[in-house]
């Protein structure tokens, strides 16, 4: 089986295999081998009711998928199941350090995973062993020089200075990132769409001149604060919220006042592919509509915690098990032959409806 393409962004190139420690600590397994273990654990329940060439009709009922997805979730639900930025966040024990590191790590989660992890580590090397304390004392004029030479893809050092400065202002105003988020959070709302819109809008009204001096026409820090109302899937913000709100062997549960039921799935390229293959969305174009649509489907399986399936679906896609829109070579096994959800999926399906306002996933 091909090695896993450990990608975080939708448009990045396929990287080389990345290794992560095994649970034993003696051997180092690449992510494809880890994912293969997960596939093996869940394949039996996924295919037990079907012959190998059977394809469930398009009108299959989602509850029939639940046992297989629950098995896949359980297979990936341990801290070192795959290389991921959350492993860096988990190194910190204090809640506010995890909040700061989590926001910075999620903000940089686009591109090749090896480069993402390297960029996060470089940023954290500046912030030291107590990132929350660093943010509380941060002054752009005094600390900007410490970021010289640090960047990530198109993100420049000045954009990272602006990001830390915004976090400092959130702390000053609301005590924490959670406090700032809660100012726009409505517990009665169906999901976090309005809260995310409010969070990003208010963040970008905070002072930026101290970080940039003369403001660019569109400051690079804006990339860290997309809005659902603009059509963005808000993948990195939703990833941060998953880490902070959910609590299991993977996610950290730092926040206590946002319900997991209101989260929206981070719209990774792999989640898009698997979601379309399973018929979890009507849409073909990535954006907020698709993210909500996939989440609505998963909410039918687990109304209180629909986003718990995100990590497993994403990393199943990373190992190239999903055969969506990929033709098989003549005389060879189908491209989705290794997929634990084979029988439920529609790998050559075409979606029925496009988003009215396509959007680049941000």
Secondary structure, DSSP 4 states (H G I P E B T S, - for coil): -PPP--B-SSSPPP----EEE-SSSSSEEEHHHHHHHHHHHHHHHHHTTS-TT----TT--THHHHHHHHHHHHHH-STTSS--THHHHTT--SHHHHHHHHHHHHHT--SBHHHHHHHHHHHHHHH-S-HHHHHHT--HHHHGGGGTT--BTTB-HHHHHHHHHHHHHHHHHHSSHHHHHHTT--TTSSSSHHHHHHHHHHHTTS--HHHHSSPPTT-GGGGGS--GGGT---HHHHHHHHHHH-BSSSSB---SSS-GGG------HHHHHHHHHTT--S-SS-SHHHHHHHHHHHHHH-TT-GGGGHHHHHHHHHTT---TT-PPPTTS--TTTT-TTTTT--TT---S---SS-----
